[in-house]
Amino acid sequence: MPACALTRLTLTDFRSYAGAELVLDGRPVWLAGPNGAGKTNLLEAVSFLIPGRGLRGSNLAEVGRRMPGEAAGRAWAVAVSVCTADGETRLGTGVETAGAARRVVRVEGEPAPPGRLAEHIRQVWLTPAQDRLFLDSATERRRFFDRLAFAAEPIHAAHVQAYEKAMRERMRLLTDGPADAAWLDALEARMAEAGALMADTRARTLAALSAEIATRGERPFPLAQLSLTGEWERLAVAGCEVAEIGSRLATALAAARDRDAAAGRALTGPHRGDLAVVHAEKDRAAAECSTGEQKALILNLVLAQAARLARAHGPAPILLLDEVAAHLDARRRAALFDEIEALGLQAFLTGTDEMLFDGLRGRAQGFAVDGSGLVAC
């Protein structure tokens, strides 16, 4: 049994599932079925077992099952038993009324704040929406990198939320008024404190990932050279103290009030940074690589993060890999399966064809997914 594994997964009125239950033994899990059968819905349900909006970024009303003619999604629930070195724990989340804006979390049947989930489960995922990561906006790359950082340091999400909340309030004052100097000072102090912590966490994540990637030369995935291009992240990478970064950021924000008011957005801060990725062997920016190389680069980043988390203190990560196998050639697909097994991680993989998972037979649990339910293979 892996250091962290789901042993039972139960869905109630989640997306296409009126009800579903999987009994799991800790091995990797593959789900095969036609498009629209509900494979990704299962992965999304698992992804709600950590704080946040899941791997699709959905709001709570979206994920409740909705029949034709129903205006809003129903109340829904996802429950699991998770086995770790400390024993088995029951976790659950969902909404108790249709259209609710706040979800409920339970640990061993008792109400708990969403942050408690991160004490029991960590996750790293890769979805088809991330295939264009290197071609999309800097915003998408920041979100991708912040999810990697959050998997190792859950407090990072709280820093991001605090920063963004203060930034929104500051912009409202600058654009709608009254632009009270004392209140702006207070908001900019909050932004500076949270922003400095964000930059520091991103710098640590960059260093750890780069070190992990440097050990992966024997695998058939292209190695990536990573850098953070944001001004504040570069200060953190250079070893600048958090307090100093915060002081400089507060000064920069105060000096930029008129400019930001005219632009209608904050033009400085860690919300403006970017992740730069270079194909190490070819010395070529990832955006200039082939589609297959880009997908392999992203997968290598995810695997590197999973590998370092598997050795770190805390629960081992659960991997969610949606439609990844179909985009790999046979050699890389076999290498992916071997690495998942070698790391001792529970992974959930989806694909439209069972034959994609032939290399996992005997090493994983397989389920055929169609509109009528789940059938063990």
DAPERA-V303212 format. One record per residue. N is the residue number from 1. RES is the residue in one small letter. PSI is psi in degrees with one decimal (none if undefined). Layout:
n = <N/N>
res = <RES/RES>
psi = <PSI/PSI>
This chain:
n = <1/2/3/4/5/6/7/8/9/10/11/12/13/14/15/16/17/18/19/20/21/22/23/24/25/26/27/28/29/30/31/32/33/34/35/36/37/38/39/40/41/42/43/44/45/46/47/48/49/50/51/52/53/54/55/56/57/58/59/60/61/62/63/64/65/66/67/68/69/70/71/72/73/74/75/76/77/78/79/80/81/82/83/84/85/86/87/88/89/90/91/92/93/94/95/96/97/98/99/100/101/102/103/104/105/106/107/108/109/110/111/112/113/114/115/116/117/118/119/120/121/122/123/124/125/126/127/128/129/130/131/132/133/134/135/136/137/138/139/140/141/142/143/144/145/146/147/148/149/150/151/152/153/154/155/156/157/158/159/160/161/162/163/164/165/166/167/168/169/170/171/172/173/174/175/176/177/178/179/180/181/182/183/184/185/186/187/188/189/190/191/192/193/194/195/196/197/198/199/200/201/202/203/204/205/206/207/208/209/210/211/212/213/214/215/216/217/218/219/220/221/222/223/224/225/226/227/228/229/230/231/232/233/234/235/236/237/238/239/240/241/242/243/244/245/246/247/248/249/250/251/252/253/254/255/256/257/258/259/260/261/262/263/264/265/266/267/268/269/270/271/272/273/274/275/276/277/278/279/280/281/282/283/284/285/286/287/288/289/290/291/292/293/294/295/296/297/298/299/300/301/302/303/304/305/306/307/308/309/310/311/312/313/314/315/316/317/318/319/320/321/322/323/324/325/326/327/328/329/330/331/332/333/334/335/336/337/338/339/340/341/342/343/344/345/346/347/348/349/350/351/352/353/354/355/356/357/358/359/360/361/362/363/364/365/366/367/368/369/370/371/372/373/374/375/376/377>
res = <m/p/a/c/a/l/t/r/l/t/l/t/d/f/r/s/y/a/g/a/e/l/v/l/d/g/r/p/v/w/l/a/g/p/n/g/a/g/k/t/n/l/l/e/a/v/s/f/l/i/p/g/r/g/l/r/g/s/n/l/a/e/v/g/r/r/m/p/g/e/a/a/g/r/a/w/a/v/a/v/s/v/c/t/a/d/g/e/t/r/l/g/t/g/v/e/t/a/g/a/a/r/r/v/v/r/v/e/g/e/p/a/p/p/g/r/l/a/e/h/i/r/q/v/w/l/t/p/a/q/d/r/l/f/l/d/s/a/t/e/r/r/r/f/f/d/r/l/a/f/a/a/e/p/i/h/a/a/h/v/q/a/y/e/k/a/m/r/e/r/m/r/l/l/t/d/g/p/a/d/a/a/w/l/d/a/l/e/a/r/m/a/e/a/g/a/l/m/a/d/t/r/a/r/t/l/a/a/l/s/a/e/i/a/t/r/g/e/r/p/f/p/l/a/q/l/s/l/t/g/e/w/e/r/l/a/v/a/g/c/e/v/a/e/i/g/s/r/l/a/t/a/l/a/a/a/r/d/r/d/a/a/a/g/r/a/l/t/g/p/h/r/g/d/l/a/v/v/h/a/e/k/d/r/a/a/a/e/c/s/t/g/e/q/k/a/l/i/l/n/l/v/l/a/q/a/a/r/l/a/r/a/h/g/p/a/p/i/l/l/l/d/e/v/a/a/h/l/d/a/r/r/r/a/a/l/f/d/e/i/e/a/l/g/l/q/a/f/l/t/g/t/d/e/m/l/f/d/g/l/r/g/r/a/q/g/f/a/v/d/g/s/g/l/v/a/c>
psi = <130.0/166.1/-18.4/123.0/144.3/132.0/-16.1/134.1/125.2/129.6/139.3/118.1/41.5/118.9/-119.6/-1.4/115.8/-38.2/143.1/148.8/133.0/129.6/122.1/152.7/10.5/-15.6/166.9/156.9/128.1/144.8/119.7/139.8/168.2/162.4/137.4/1.8/-22.1/14.6/-51.1/-30.5/-38.4/-43.5/-40.2/-39.0/-44.7/-38.2/-18.3/0.0/13.6/162.3/148.2/-167.5/19.6/174.6/-14.6/-5.2/34.1/152.0/165.8/-35.0/-26.9/-35.6/-12.6/139.7/135.7/123.3/160.4/131.1/-14.8/129.2/-27.7/155.9/150.4/167.4/140.0/164.2/145.4/126.0/144.2/157.5/125.9/130.2/125.1/-176.7/-21.7/2.8/-166.5/138.3/140.4/126.4/149.5/152.8/161.7/-168.2/144.4/-15.9/148.4/134.9/8.7/144.2/-6.4/132.6/156.4/141.2/138.2/138.9/118.4/37.7/-6.0/139.7/142.7/154.0/152.4/-31.1/-23.4/-26.0/-36.6/-16.0/-19.0/-27.1/134.5/148.6/148.5/132.9/160.1/127.6/163.2/-27.2/-20.9/0.4/-29.9/22.4/-43.7/-10.3/-18.1/-174.1/164.2/-30.4/-44.6/-38.4/-38.0/-44.3/-42.9/-48.1/-37.8/-32.9/-38.3/-42.5/-41.6/-36.9/-33.9/-36.2/88.1/-26.4/-19.1/-37.7/-39.2/-37.8/-41.7/-44.4/-41.5/-41.4/-48.9/-36.5/-46.6/-36.8/-42.0/-42.7/-39.7/-43.5/-33.6/-40.6/-41.7/-34.8/-33.2/-19.1/174.5/138.2/66.2/122.7/-41.0/-41.4/-37.6/-40.9/-44.6/-43.3/-40.3/-31.4/-40.0/-45.0/-43.5/-43.0/-50.9/-38.4/-38.3/-40.7/-38.3/-48.7/-39.1/-42.9/-42.7/-40.0/-42.1/-42.0/-42.2/-46.6/-43.8/-42.8/-42.1/-40.9/-40.1/-44.5/-34.9/-19.3/0.3/26.6/-22.2/-1.3/151.6/40.0/140.2/139.3/146.3/139.5/125.7/145.2/155.2/126.5/-6.6/146.1/-42.4/-33.8/-37.2/-36.0/-43.6/-42.7/-35.6/-3.8/9.9/137.9/151.5/-42.7/-39.9/-41.1/-44.4/-42.0/-44.4/-39.0/-41.2/-42.2/-43.2/-38.9/-42.1/-39.1/-20.8/9.6/-49.9/-42.8/-43.5/-38.2/-41.4/-37.7/-22.5/14.8/157.4/126.8/2.0/150.1/169.1/-9.4/-2.1/-2.2/175.6/157.9/124.3/132.0/131.9/134.1/109.8/-46.6/-38.9/-7.8/50.6/137.2/141.6/-36.0/-20.7/-2.0/167.8/163.1/-43.3/-40.4/-38.9/-44.5/-40.3/-35.7/-45.2/-44.2/-38.9/-35.5/-44.6/-42.9/-37.6/-41.8/-41.9/-40.7/-42.9/-34.7/-30.7/-26.1/-13.2/168.0/140.4/176.8/141.4/149.8/153.0/131.1/131.7/111.6/99.6/117.1/34.9/-41.2/-35.3/-22.2/4.5/145.0/172.0/-38.2/-47.2/-32.0/-44.3/-39.2/-38.1/-47.6/-42.5/-39.7/-41.0/-44.9/-42.2/-34.3/-14.1/36.5/150.3/125.7/147.3/120.7/145.2/155.8/160.6/-16.2/126.2/-30.9/-22.4/-25.6/18.0/-35.6/-9.2/-5.3/132.3/-15.0/-2.5/166.4/135.6/145.5/133.7/132.9/125.9/-178.4/-20.0/-10.1/-154.6/133.4/125.3/139.8/none>
